[in-house]
Amino acid sequence: MAIILVVDDQTPTLDLMAATIRMLGHDPLLAQSAQRALDLIAESPPDLVLLDLMMPGMNGLEMLTQLRSMPTGGTLPVVVITAGGEYDIKDRVLEAGGTACLQKPIHVEQLATMIQSVLHDE
C-alpha cells in the first residue's frame, strides 16, 4: 500500500481521486494548493504525487521545479495531470522533472495502470 499525494485546486476532483486511490488499495493524501503539497512533502514524502497542471498561484510545472530542488523531492515520482491540449505538454512535463503525464478525463483503469507502473519502477 502506497501513500499517494493528490494536488488539485478543485475539491470535487480531490474527492474523486481520493475515492479512486482508496479503491485501488492505497492511501490518499490531499493538497488543494501547490504550496500545501510542498509543505506536506517536506514533512514526510509520499510514495507518489499526482499533480494537476493548471492551478491558481503556483501551477504544476512551477511546483515540480521547486520540488526537484528539495532534498526530499529529488527522485519522488510525479505524474502530472492536465486537461490542457498543448502539443508539447508531455515534453515540458518531462523537462521539468515529471515522471509521466496523463490527460483528463482520467479513467480508473488508466490511473491504476499508471500507479502500478510508476510504483513498480522504483
Rosetta blueprint (number, residue, H / E / L):
1 M L
2 A L
3 I E
4 I E
5 L E
6 V E
7 V E
8 D L
9 D L
10 Q L
11 T H
12 P H
13 T H
14 L H
15 D H
16 L H
17 M H
18 A H
19 A H
20 T H
21 I H
22 R H
23 M H
24 L L
25 G L
26 H L
27 D E
28 P E
29 L E
30 L E
31 A E
32 Q L
33 S L
34 A H
35 Q H
36 R H
37 A H
38 L H
39 D H
40 L H
41 I H
42 A H
43 E H
44 S L
45 P L
46 P L
47 D L
48 L E
49 V E
50 L E
51 L E
52 D E
53 L L
54 M L
55 M L
56 P L
57 G L
58 M L
59 N L
60 G H
61 L H
62 E H
63 M H
64 L H
65 T H
66 Q H
67 L H
68 R H
69 S L
70 M L
71 P L
72 T L
73 G L
74 G L
75 T L
76 L L
77 P L
78 V E
79 V E
80 V E
81 I E
82 T E
83 A L
84 G L
85 G L
86 E L
87 Y L
88 D L
89 I H
90 K H
91 D H
92 R H
93 V H
94 L H
95 E H
96 A L
97 G L
98 G L
99 T L
100 A E
101 C E
102 L E
103 Q E
104 K L
105 P L
106 I L
107 H L
108 V H
109 E H
110 Q H
111 L H
112 A H
113 T H
114 M H
115 I H
116 Q H
117 S H
118 V H
119 L H
120 H H
121 D H
122 E L
